[in-house]
Amino acid sequence: MLISRTDRGVLARWWYTVDRPLLSAALLLMAMGVLISMAASPPVAERIGLDPFHFIRSQLFYLTFAVVLIFSVSFFDRVWVRRAGMIGFVGSLALMALALKFGPEIKGAHRWINIGPISIQPSEFAKPTFVLLASFFLAERVRQPDMPGHFIAYGLAGLFLGLLVLEPDFGQAALTVGTFGAMLLVYGIPWTIIFGLAGAVSAAGFVSYFLVPHVASRIDRFLNPEQGDTFQVDTAMDAFRNGGVLGTGPGGGTAKLILPDSHTDFAYSVVGEEFGLIACLMLMSVFFFIIMRSLKNAKGQGDPFTALAMTGLITMFGLQACINMGVNVALLPAKGMTLPFISYGGSSLMGSAVLMGFVLALGRRK
């Protein structure tokens, strides 16, 4: 061993306290993301007049920062995790507000903001930091019953969801609601409040259906495909059927030649076509391992903040993966949501790295 157990340095303490299998699984997903990007992105780049390796180089560029982030954040102790959550959430909300006013409009949404030559999506960083800050206030309510921590957490959720709806980004809003709901169940709020919040979310869903045309269109097409264009989902399903059990082999797929989002939202269908059912199940098993190991680590935590934060973070990570894969196999309405560590996208990749870094930092053994 290069690091002795008798060493009391910062690196040695990190090495013997961090969950190395969990870290290895996250790094494995990153490596798989590069491989899948190499398979899926060149045709997309050529269709829009870019160099075939444009997206691959960009993915490798952002991957460098993601690796630095996941290692750096995993060194944090619990105090610094809380501080990072507060600073990150406030900063991300400020950037989201600026994006609404000054950010470019892409596909009818103002979700991105340009910082120099780099375009970032602030909500990707607001998601994990929101979980940390909400967990802190919920845990403070446990520690100090007189403190209205749960009401502060509700207010933070409402503020974040409001900005997501204004962008608009209803998929991320739904992901945030699902995550916050899971955190409240773990926290142990009364069932009357749970049913009340569920009713409010349902009412918001109905309002969105009747007032927001593209939300209604996606739901209608999911319930009745004959009513509209289902090209991407149909092509993704054809890709899975074409790939079968073993796949067509790297470069042998045809879906990526015509799917506009084959390198982002529909990267999983490229895996199914070129690498087959076995590769899809292997990819799912890595996600399953990360989720279950993180929940096991969260269960063993005696600190309410740590347990709530780890549960919320990994729930957000797992729900996002399930939504993406569910859309690819036509189990959910089409929604532009990336597959963590796999889909192309710098903000998504670095946001997922920050999230997993927090999970590793909170789960370190004492």
Summary of the structure (lengths in Angstrom):
residues: 366
radius of gyration: 20.7
end to end distance: 21.2
largest distance: 67.4
contacts: 1218
relative contact order: 0.16
helix: 72%
strand: 2%
